[in-house]
Amino acid sequence: MLQVRDLDRCFSEANIVTGTVVSSHCSLSRTRMRLRIGWQRILRARWLSNEGDMEPVRISDQVTVVIPAEAVRLEAGWFRRGACRMNRWIGRIVLVQADGPDPLITVKVHGETWTLRSRGNVVGADRLPRAWETVNIVIDPEQIRLCFSSPDVMGFRSGRPVRRVGIGGPLSV
């Protein structure tokens, strides 16, 4: 559960994108969902099943995806496919804001028009990250939060929290 005092910082660094549900599978222990984000990217989301928190989701429903900046990990070096359980894409660093020990890095996903923000250093890099470097973007599906309503309705753009309808993940304020 998010604390109220950290609410503004968490949501100012959060990545908020809209996606379309491509597939959904609900088992006894886990719920898995695949979402189309942008032109060609598929985002996998996964969380523990809890019937009280789940709302009905159909194929082609529009949902808002909230990805915390801490959940976006950047890796340097050879590009590897890795396990299918992780979201893995190639991207390019656009901006580095080194305001403390953990820099805020903005990366553009290759082949898409949208960017993601990451909090932390680039794993495997031997120096500080610079703009225009190519990196692997890795996102853990269990860190992704989903909501039915738009970012404006949820209050992300207005700076004040409003009623949120969560359908997955630990986003509960």
N, C-alpha and C positions, 0 to 999 in steps of 0.2 A: 504494500500500500504506500502511495506517495505521501510524503509529508507536505503540509500546506506551505511551510516556509521555503521548501525547495521547488515548489510548483512552477514558479516563473522561470527559474533557471533550467529546469528539466524540459519544459515545453519550448523554451526559446532555442535550445540546442537539438530538439527532436526533429527527426525527418518525417514530414507528413506528406504522403502521396495518396492518390486515389487509384483503386484497382478494381477489376472485374473478377468475380469468382468464376474460375474455370472448372474446378472440381472440389468436392468436399467428401471426407470420409470420417465417420464417427464410430470408433470402436468402444469397448468397455472402459479402457483406460486413457486413451488419447483421442484427440480430434485433430485431423490434418486437413489443410486447405491449400489449394494452389490458386494464385491470383495472377492475372495478367496486368503488368505495370508497364505503361508506355507502349511502344510499338511491338516489341518482341520479347521482353523479359518476363519470366515466370518467377514469382516470389512464393516460396514455400513458408507456410506458417504452421506451427504445431503447439498444442498446449494440453494439459491434463483435462480430461473430460469431467465436467461437473454439470449435471442436468439442470440445476437451478440457475446457472449463469448463461446457459446456451439459449440463443434465440434462433428461430428457424432461418436458415440460409439456403437460397436456391441458386442454381447455376445462372450466371449473367447478372446477379445482384451487384450493385456498386457499393463498395465499402471504402472507408478511409483507413489507411495503414499508418500507424505511428511506430517509428523505429527510433529508440533512444540513440544518441550519438555514441554512447559507450558500447552499444551492441554492434556497431560497424567497425570491424577490424581490418586494417590494411596490412598487406604483406608485400615485401620486396622479393626480387629474385625470379627464378623460373616460374612460368605459369603452369599450374597443375590443375587437373580436373577435380581431384579430391572426391570425397563421398557425396552421394546425391542428397544426403540429409542436410547439407549446408547449402546456403545460397552463395554462389561463387560467380563473380563477374570480373571483367577487366575494366580498369578505369584509369583516369589521368588526374593527377593532383592539379587543382585550379588555384587554391588559396591556402596559405598556412598562416594561422594566427597563433603565434607562440606567446601567449599571455601568461604562462606559468609552466609548471613541470609537465603537464599534459596539454600539448598544443591542440587546437581545434583545426582540423584539416578538412577542406571541402574538395570532393572529388567528383568528376563527371563520369558517368557510366558510358562506356564505349558503345556507340551506335544509338544512343538515346539523347533526349534534350534535357533531361533532369539531372540534378546533382544530389549527392548525399554528404552529410557532415559526419566526421568521425572524431572522437575524443581520445587522444593517446598517440603514441609514437608508431611508426611503421615497423612492423615485426620483421626482423632480418636485415634491416638497413644498417650500414656502418657509419652513417652520418645523419644529420637532421634532414627532414624531407624538404624538397624544393618544388616549386611550381613546374609543371610539364613533365614530371616523372611518372612513369607508368607503374601501376600497382595492381595487385589482386585485391578485390573487395570481397570480404567474407562476412556473412550475416547469419547468426544462429537463429533458426526458425522459432525457437522457444522464447526469444526476446521480443518478438513482434507482437504488437497489440492491434486489434481490429475494432472498428466502430462503424455503425450504420450511418450516422449523421455526418454532415460535411464539417470541415474545420471551422467555418464561420458559426455554425449552430453550436458546435462544441465549445466555442469561446477561445480557441487557440489564437485567433487573429486579434481579438479585442483585448487580450491581456487579463481577462477575468474568467474564472472557471464557471461554466454553465453545466447543466445536466448532461451527462455523458451516457451513451448507451453502449456498453461494452459487450462484444460477442465472443471475445477470446483473449487469453493472456491476462496477466495480473494488473491491468489498468483499472483501478477502482479508486476514485477520489471522493 
